[in-house]
Amino acid sequence: MNNRVAIVTGAGSGIGRAVALALGEAGWRVVLAGRRREALDETAALGDGSTLAVPCDVADAASVDALFDAAVEVFGRIDLLFNNAGVSAPPVPLDELEVDAIRSLLDINVFGSFLCARAAMRVMKRQSPQGGRIINNGSISADRPRPNSAPYTASKHAITGLTKSIVLDGRAHGIAAGQIDIGNAVTDMSAAMGQGVPQPDGSIRAEPRMDVGHVARAVVQMAALPLDANIPFMTIMATNMPLFGRG
């Protein structure tokens, strides 16, 4: 395990930071990727493992290629990609959304995830020993959308398709793929849920949230499996959040 190398996108905050730290504690060497160097350095300072911080815009192909090249140059290989970087859009009706907001979300959530998976597969196919694992951060919203969440929901449907395709296409190359769908982890991105968010019945209610550390440990569990075993889909959620019954 001490020789395994992971890339975590969106590692400067929230779920990405928690997962990066948990992987480091489990003995992984971790490449921290994100748009803000300061945030990546803060993540690195919180851990005690071997890390490399690489600023990266996942929606830019050259930036993604540079990230993976840097990881291989420093650590020699890549055993895991946690494809985590993502954003949300303002929770307003679709017809009121600015085009630029929709495009930006799809560029990061969908195109960025594809670019990172593409780069990971390129490295994992060619390295020796061959193979690795890609874990995509999906969402429970892909299955049960929230009100006024069309761009985010659609983007996470795309991630599910990406995961299923990598499960199939990676098989011949020792590449396993999985997806974790997360419900209401405590991060800055979910802060509004603790105060009150729209429900399908039109009401505004606060929702229970769970410690983000539970998510991090779940990802470590998925990542620690040998490549002849796989968890293709995992849902982890706050027990009392109003998911079931939502749709």
N, C-alpha and C positions, 0 to 999 in steps of 0.2 A: 504493500500500500504506500510506503514512503516514497516510492519512485513514480507514483501515478501523478499525472498532470491534468488539471482542470482549467477550463476557461469559463468565467462567469460574466455574462454581460449584464449591464445595469447594476454593477457591483458597488456603486457609490452610495446606495441608500436602500432602505426597505428590505424586501425579500432577497434581492441580490446580495446585499451586504450580509444579511443573516446567513445565507447559504454559503457564501465565500468563507466566512469565519468558521462555520461548522465543518466545512471540508478541510480547512487548515487544521482544526483541532483533531480531525480524524486522520491526519497524516498526509493529506494531499498537498502538492505544490500547486498554488493557485495563481492564475493570471487574472487580474482584475481589470475589466473593461468598462468604460463609461465615457460620457462626454466631458465630464468635469474632472480635471487632474486633482484639484483640492479634495474633492469628495473621495476619490480613489485612495489618496494618501491617508485620509482619515480612516478608511476601512483597513488599510494595511497596518496603521498604527495600533488598531484595536486587537489585531491578531498576533500570534507568536510563531507562525509558521513561515514557510518560504513562499514569498509572493513577488509578483511582478505587476506593476501598474502600467497600463497602456491606454491612454486616451483614445477613444474610438467612436466614430459616428456609424452605427450599424446600418444606416440607410445609404451609406456611401461605399461602393464596392472596393475602391482603392484603400479606404481606411480599414475595412474588414480584412482584406488581404494582408495589409501591413500588421494587423493585430496577430493573425495566425502565423505569419512569418517570424514575428518577434518571439512568440511563444516557442516555436520550434528552435529558433536560434539559441535561446537561453536554456530551455529545458530538454530539447532533443525530440520531443514527441508530444502528442495530445491524446489523452485517454477519455476525456469527458468534456462535452460542451453543455453548460446549463444556459439554454437559450431563453433569457429572462427579460431583456430590455423591452419596455413597452410603456405606452401612455394611454390616457383616456381622453375623451372629448367632452365638452360642456353638455350636461344632461338637459338638452332642450329638444323640442320636436325636430325631426329630420329636416323638414322644410325650412327651419330657421337656422340651421347650421351653416356656417361659412364654408365655402368650398375648400379653402386653405386648411381649415381644421380637419376636415375629412381626409384630405390628401396627406397631411402630416402624420395623422394616426396610422393610415395604411402604409405609408413609407416605413415607419418604425416597426409597427407590430407585425406586418406581413412581409414586406420586402426585406426589412432588416433581418427577420428570422430566417428567411430563405437564403439570404447572402451568407449568414453565419453557418447555417447547416451545410450549404454548398462548400464553404471553405473547410469545415470540419471533415466532411466526407472525403474531400481531396487529400487531406493530410492522412486521415485514418486508413485510406486504401493503400497508400504508398509506404507507410512506416513499417518497421519491423520490430517486434511482432505486429502483424496487421490487426486493425480493428479499433474499436472504441465504443463510446456510448454518447448519445445525444438525448438530453432531457429537455423538452419544450415546456415552457410555462403557458398553459392554456387558461381556461377559466370555466367556472360553473355557469357563467352567463351565456356561453355558447349553446348550452342546452336549455337553460331557463332564463331568458333575457330579462333585464330590468327595464322599467319604463324609460323611454328616451335614450336608448343605448345602441341604436342601430349600427353605427360605425364600429364600436368596440365589439359588439356581439358578432358582427360579420367577420371581423379580423380574427376572432378566436375560433370561429368555424374553420377558417383557412388554416389555422395552426393544427387543428385536429386532422385535416386532410394531409398536411405536411407530415405529421407524426406517423400516420398510417402508411404513407408512401415510403418513408424512410425505413419503417419496420420491414417492408417488403424488399425495397431496393438495396438495403444495407446487408441483407441476410447473407449474400454470397461473399461478403467482404469482412465478416466478423464485426459488423457495426450493428449494435442494438439501439433501439429508440423507444422512448417513453414520454409520457406527458403527465404533468401534475396539474390538476384543476383545484384552485384554492378558493375557499369561501371565508371572507372576512377575517384576514390576519391583521393584527395591529401594525399599521405602517402609516406614514404621513398621507399616503394616497387614499387610505380608507378612513381618515379622521372624521369625515362627514357622517359616516355610519353611526358613530357614537353619539351624534347630536340629533340626527333624524334625516332620513332619506325617503323619497317617494316610493310608495308601495303600489301594486297593481290595482288596488281598490281605490286609489286616489288619495289615501291618507299619507301622512308623514309620520314615520316612527323611527326611533333609534333601533339599531340591531346589535345583538351580541357579537363580540369579536374574540379572537383567540390569540395567544402569544405567537409571534412570528417564529419563535424558536421551534415550535412544533412542525412548521413547514420545513425549516432548515433540516431538522432531523429526518424528516420523511424523504427529502431529496438525497441526503447522505445514504439512507437505506437503499434507495433505488440505485444509486451510483456504486455502492459497494458490492453488488451482485457480480459473480463471474459472468463472462459474456455468453455462456451457454444457458443463462437464466435471465428473465426479463419481466419487468412490470410495465406493460404497455400503457396502462392508464390507472391513475390513482386520484381519488378525490379526498381532500382533507378540508374540513370545514368546522366552524364554530357550531357546537352541538345544537344550540337553540336558535340559530339564525333561521329566518323564514324562507328556506329554499324549497323544501318539499311542500307542495301545496301552492307554489308560485306559478306552476304551469304544467 
